[in-house]
Structure formats: C-alpha cells, structure tokens
Amino acid sequence: MKLYRHPLVAVAGALLLTAPWVGVQLAGVHLSNGATVAVSGVAVLGASFLLAWAAETAEKDVPRAFAIAVLAILAVAPEYAVDALYAWNAGAQAGTDAGSEAANLAVANMTGANRILIGLGWSGIAIMTVQIARNTEDPAVESHDGLLNDVVTLDQSIATEIAFLALATLWAFFIPLGDGIDALDTVVLVGIYAAYILVVIFSGHQTAEEHVGVPHYFQSFPRPQRVSFVLGGFAYSGLMIFTAVEPFAHGLEEIGTSIGVPPFFMIQWIAPLASESPELIVVAVLVFKARSTAGFNALISSKLNQWTLLIGTLAVVYSIALGGYGTLPFDDKQTLEIWITAAQSYFALAVLSSLNISIREALTLLVLFVSQVVLEFLILREFITVGFTSHDVLLAYTAVYLVLGTALLVHRRRDVGVIARLTAKTIRKAVRRDSKTADHAD
C-alpha cells in the first residue's frame, strides 16, 4: 500500500484541518470575521470526517441504527449550542424586550434548522446520490424510464425512524396552541426520542455493511483499541464542532449584516445553515462511498432528534436561566414558522412513505423551500411590492405542503400500512429482547 493511501494519512489530514482552530483557541487570538469563518469552517470540515469515520467504525460493536443515532446527535450538536444560547438569554432576560426577542430567535433558529435539513439536506443529498451513482454504482439508486424518475431507495429498517418522526410531527402542530413551549412539550417530545432509542437498542444488532478505508482499518484492531478510536473520535470531533460552529455562524451573521441582510433573517437561515454543515458533510462522505442508505438514515435520524430533543430542551434551558419553571414564549410570526415547519415535515414523510425518494420529489422539496425563503426575503427587504405579507407567504406554503402531503399519503396508503407493520415488528422484537434480558438478570 502506498503511503498516501494509508488510512492514517487520511486521519492525519483531517486532524491538520482542525489544527489552526486549536491553535487560535489555545493562544486566545481574536481574528477578523472573515478569518474566523475560514479557520473555524475548515475545522468543522476536518471534524466532520473524523465523526463519520468514528461512527462507521462503531458499527462493528453496536447496532448500526444506534451508531447512526449517536452520529446524528453529535453532528447537530452545534445547532443545539446555538439555539440553547438564545433560549438561555430569553430566560435570563425574561420580562424585557430583549428577552422576548431572544425567545423568538430561539424558535426561529430551531424552525430554520429543521427546514434547512429537509429543504436542502434531504433533497440535495438525494439529487447528489443519483448523480454520483453513475460512477459509484450505488446499489440504492434505481433507474426508471421517464423524466426525473430515478429514485434513491431506503432500507426497510428506516421505517422505525419515519414512524417516530411522524409522531413528533403530529405533536408539533399542537405546540402553537399553548402559551409557548412548555413542560408538556418537553415530556412528550423527549419521551418520543427516548422511546426510539430504547427500541433501537433492544431490537438487536443489525448486520453491518462492509467498510473500506479508515473505518475498515480501525475495525481490524482488537476491541479495546477500536473502542478507543471511536470514543476519541466522537469526543474530539464533538469538541471541535461545539467550539467552532458558533464563531463560524456569528462571523457569517456579521458579514451578512454588513451587506444589508436583516439580523433576524440571518439568525433563522444563515446561522442554522452553518451549524447544519457538519452533518451534511458527513452524509456527503457516506454518499461518495456508495453508502447512501446509511447517509439517509443519518439525515432522518438528525431530523428526528432535532424535531424532538431540540424543541423539548428549549423549555428546560429557558427555565434554568429563569431560575424556576417557565414556558418559552413566542409571537404570532413564530407560530406560523412552527406550523410551516411541521407541514414541511408532514410532506417530506409522505414522500418517504414508499421508502424511496425520486429526483422529482427531491426537486419539489428543494423548490418549495428555496422559493419560500427567497420570496419572504424579497418582501421583508421591500425589493418587491405585492398585495400580501410575509405572514401570508407562510400560510400559503403551509397549505401547499399539507395538500401535497395528504394527497400523497392517500395515494400511498398501502405504503403507510407497510411502515406501520415494520415499526410494530421492530417494537415487538425490542420488547421480547428486553423481557429475555430481564428474565436472564433475575
């Protein structure tokens, strides 16, 4: 094996990408906005590779779905950090205009992140997978006659994630009917994710795919060394992402503000776009390795934990900063943002109900997302004069998502039944294994 092809060279390269940021942090150097964006962005790139390799290596010792769930949580850790900051400020400044603004920003950042994950993530990765499959011969890609009919097929095991995500999406429609995000939302949404993790753990070890490159190299090590690499990779990449993405996002905000982009718009769209970048990079790596199935599993798992844990923990952070129990408030604008985010999730789940996504469906998700953001921006900046407001835009797109999603679910009602049966089977398997474990312990 030539030296430049050795897996350790790839690991060293990823570590070198993070080295400048480590040096900046240790030296306490303050960089300009442009330099901060460049150095921290490169560090996120390097950390994303390490994160992907650690998660793939872990699949030899734990269920693949559980490894992907851990990967998804770490990959979206930057988004948690940014959103928690706004929720904390809202609680610390409760009762003031600044506190109300921070609470609205927390919700805006959360809804923006969730819509980016589907509107750009799910759609973009599907399109990229089909394009790359021409060279990688990805078995998950199927070619069909007709314009834009090629599809990316998903593994049947992802039915569990789809079902739990559907539960969270259903609950999200009711969140705006209360006074804000409260303890009930926390209990329900965090409970949904906890139940999902338990099902994944107790449903049994899944057969892992054959790996190449860095994961294959470390999977050949004895278990203690292999586990050390996995834990070290998770810890180091998580630390890099946690420390680098907020300055990266803040730098982008400052750059955007300097060119006339509204701060609120930056926090809802640019900051989440930056914080979502690690998981998108990780999934892109998997796609280039012809592992699009694992990539989509990671994206769907990311959506599930953002749509449950991220929303559910906002009220907890707010209450801690408040010094007592409190409900995270938001205004009418954020009510509409939550509803359109839930509606987009509803339509996206309808797309995946057949356990595949076509190029046509991916483009629909992409066009709906981009057109809504662009149209709202043009209205807010008064670049166009129309007879409706940004609130009207949100309501209209919410209706479009709901109509398209409902039509698709009615057409695919048999597929929905398949999803339900596969999920029920997985849950029964998890319950049986849990019972056997308890009996064995007795």
N, C-alpha and C positions, 0 to 999 in steps of 0.2 A: 504494500500500500504506500503510495506516495505521501510525503509529509503533509502537503497542503490538503490532502483528502482525509487526513486523520480526524476523527471526531473531536479530539481535544483541541485541535486548531480552531474548529468552529466555536467551541466553548470559549476559548481564549479571545476570539474575535468579538463575541458578544460581551464579554467582560470589559474589553477595551472600549467598547461603545459607552459603557457606563462610567469609565474611569474619570473623564473630565468632570462629570457632575459630582462624583465622590470627592474629587479634589476641591471643587468650588465649595461644597458643604463643609469639608474639614477645615478649609482655610478661612471660611466665613467671608468670602469675596462677594461683593454686590455687583452684578452685571447689569448692563442695559437691557431693556425689554427684548430687543432683537437677539442679543447674545443669550439671554436666559431661555428664550423659546428654542433656539438652536441647540444649546447644550443639554437642556432638560429633555427636549424631544428626542435627541439621539439616545439618551439614557433610557427612555421609555422603550425605544426600539430594541435596544440590547436586552433589556429586562424581559421584554415580551418573548424573545426567542428562548431565553432561559426558562421562562414559565412554561412554555409549550413543551420543551424537552423534559422538564421535571414531571409534568402531568402525564406525558406519554410513557415515561419510564415507570411511573407508579402503577400503570395498568397491569403490570405483571403480578402485583401483590394485592390489589383491591379491585372491586368491580369497576369496569370501565365507566359506567354511568356515574359512580361516586367520584372517580378521579376527575371526570369532566365537570362535575358539580363543584368540586374544590377549585378547579381551574377557573370556572366561571366566577366564583366569588372573589378570587384573588384578582382576576382581570378587571372586574368592575370596582375594586377597592377604591381607586381614585375618585370615581363618581360618588361613592359613599362619603368619602372625606370632604369633597366639595359641598355636597348637599348638607351634610351634618354641620358644616361651618355656618351655613345660612340659618339652619334650624336653631343652632346654639345662640346665634346673635338675636334671633327672634325672641327666644326665651329670656335672654339676659336684658333685652331692651323692651320687654312686654309693656304695653300700655302707651307706647310712644309711636310717633310716625315712623321712626327708624325701625322699630320692632315690627310694625305691620308690613313695612316694605321688605324686611328680611324674610318674614314668613311667606309672603307672596313669591319672593325669589326662590325660596326653598322648594315650593311647589312647582314653579316654572322650570327650575333646573331639573327636577325629577321628571316632569312630563316631557321636557325636551329630550332628555337622555333616553327615555323609553321609546319615543317616536323615532329618534335617530337610529336606534338599534334595529328597528323593523324597517323603516323607510329607506335607510342607506345600507344597514348591515345585512339583513335577510335578503333584500333584493339584489344588492351589489354582489354579495358572495355567490348567489345563485347564478347570476349572469357570468361572473368570473369563472365559476366552476365549469360551465358549459364551454366557454371559450378555451380554457386550459386543457379540458379533456381531449381536445384534438391532438395534443402532444402526450399527455399522461395516460390516456386510455383509462380514465377513471371509471370503474365498474358501476358507480352510482348514477352515471349520466346515460340517459336513453334518448336515442334519436327517433323522431317521429316525422311523418310527412306533414307538410303544411307550414305556413309562416309562423315562426316563433313557437313551435310546438315541442321542441326539445325539453326534456324535464330532468330535474335532479331528484332521484328517489331517496327517501329516508328509510332508515332502519325501523322495523316494527317496534323495537324497544322504546323509541321516542314517543310512542303513544302515551306513556305514563306522564311524561313532561307536558304533553299537549293537554291532557285531561286536567292536571293540576293547574296549569296556566289558565285554562278555561274557567275554573272555579275562582281564581283570583280576579280574572277579568269581569266576571259576573258581579263580584262584590264591589269592584271599583266603580261601577255605575251608581252605586248607592252612597258612596263616600260624600259627594257634594250635598246630599240631602240632610246631613247633620250640620253641626256648627263649625266643623273643621275635622282634621284628622285626630281622632281620639283613641282612648284605650281599647274600645271595641274593635276598631280597625286594626290596632296593633295585635290584639289577641287572635283575630280571625286570620289576618294575612301572615303573621309569623307562624301561626298554627298550621296553615296550609303548607308552608315551606318545610316546617319540622316534620310533618306527616310524610311529605315527599321524600325527604332524606331517609327517614326510617324505612320506608318502602324500598328504596334503592339499596340500603344496607342489607336488609333481611331477605331480599328477593333472590339473592345468590350471586355467585361470581360469574360474570359473563366471560366468554372466551375472547381473549384479546386478539387483535389483528397482528400480523407480522410487521415488525418495525424495522426501519433502516436508519443508518446514520447515528446520531448521538444517542437516541433512546435505545437502539439495538446494542450499542457499545456498552452502555451502563446496565442494561438488563442482563448482560452476561456476567456481571460481577456477583460475588456472594451477597446474600441478602443484607447483611449489616452495611456494607459499603454502598449498595444500591439504595437503601433507605436513607443513608446519609446524604447522598446526592439529591434525592427527591426533596427531603426536608430542607437541605441547604438551598436548593434552587428555589423552592417556594418562599423561604424566608428572605433571601437576598433580593429576588425579583420583586417580591411584595414590598420590601423596604424601598427599593429604587422607585417603583411606581408610586408608592404613597408619598414620597418626598418630592418627586419630580413633576408630577402632573399638575398639582395646584399652581406652582410657579409658572408652568407652561401655559395653563389656562389663563392665569392672571395676566401674563405677558401678552397673550393673544387679545384679551379684553382691552388692555391699554392701547395696543396697536390699533384695534378696531375703533375704539373711542376717538383716537387721534385722527381717524379718517372719516369721522362723522356717523358711525354706526351707533344707534341708541344703546346705552348700557344694559337695559332690560333685555333687549334682543340678544345682546352678546352673551348674557348670563344664561338665557334659555337655550341658545343654539351653539354658540362658539365654544363656550366652556365645556358643555357636555360632549361636543364633538371631539375636543382634545382628550377628555377623560375616558371616552369610549375607545380611543385609538388602540390601547394595548390589546383588548380582546379582538378587535378587527384584524390586527396584525397577526395575532396568534392563529386565528381561523384561516387567514390567508396562507400562513405557513403550512397548515394541515391540507389545504386545497392543493397547493403546489406539490405536495407529497402524495396526491391522489387519495387523500383521506377526507373527502368532502363530507362523508357521513358523520365522522367524528366532529368535523368543523361545524356542521349544522346542529349537532347535539349540543355543542358548546354555546352556540348562539341562542338556542332555545332555552337552555339552562340559565344563561345570563339574563334573558328576558324574564324568566320565572323568578329568579332571586331579586332582580330589580323591582319587579312588579309586586313582590311580597315583602321582602326584608327592607328594601329601601323605603317604601312608603310606611311600613309598620314601625320602623325605628325612628322616623322623624318626630313622632309624638313623644317618644322616650327621651330623645336628645333635648327637645324643647322643654320638657318637664324638669329634667336635671338642671338645665340652665336657669329655669324659672325658680327653682328651689322648692317645688311642690308640683302636684299633679296639675296639668293644664292641657287644653286642646289647641293644637296648632291651627290658627285661623287662616283664612284666605278670602280674597274678594271674589266678585262675580266673574271677573275675567278668568281667574284660575279655576272656577267651577267649570267653565266651558273648556278650558285646557284639559282638565281631568276627563271630561266626557269625550272629547275628540280622541284622547289617548286610548281610552277604553274601547271606543268604536274602531280605531285602527287595529287594536289587538284582536278584537272580535272578527274583523275581516281577514286578518292575517291567519288566525286559527282556522277559519273556514277554508282558506287556501291550502293549509297543511292537512286538512281533514282527510285528504286522499293519500296522505303520506308521500307526497311529492310536490314539487313546485316547478311550474313551467316558466320559460322565458317570458311568455306573455303575462303571466301572473306577477312575476318579479318586476317587469316594467310597469305594470299597473300600480303596484305598491310604491315604486320609485317616483312615478309621475305624480301621483296623488300627494305624496309627501312634499316633493320639491315645489310643486305648483302652489300648494297652500302656504308654505313658508315664504316663497317669493312674493306671492300676492299680498300677504299680510305685511311684509316689509315695505312694499311699494306704497301701501295705504298709510302705514304708520309714518313713513318719511314724506308723505304727500307728493310722491313722484307722479301719482296718477289721481285723478278726481273721478270718483264713481259715486253712485247713489246708495252705497251700503258701507258699513263699518267693518272693522276687523272682527268684531263680535259676530256679525252676520256671516263672515267667512268661516269662522269656527263652527257655527251652527250648520251651515250648508255642507261642509265637508264631513261633519259628524253624521248627517243624514245620508250622505253618499256612501260612507263606509258601512253604515247599518243596513242600507238597502242591498248593496252588493254582497255583504256577508250573509244576510238572510237568504237571498236568492241562491247563493252558492251552497249553503247548508241544506236548503230544501232539495236542491238537485243532488246533493251528495249525502242524503240522509242514511243510506246504507253504509257509507264510509264512516259516518259518525257512530253507527252501531258497532262497527269493527273496532274503532278506537275505544269505545266503552268496554267491549268484551276483552280486548287485550289488556286494558288497565285493570279490570276486575281480576283477570287471571294473575297478573303480577302481584296485586294486593293479596290475593288468596295464598299465593306462594310465599309471600313475605310473612303472612300470619302463621302459616304452617311451620315455617322455619323458626320463627320466634317461639312458637309453642314447644317445638322439639328442643330448642336451646334451653328454655325454662325447665322442661322436664329433665333434661340432662343435668342441669345445675342442682335440681332437687335430689 
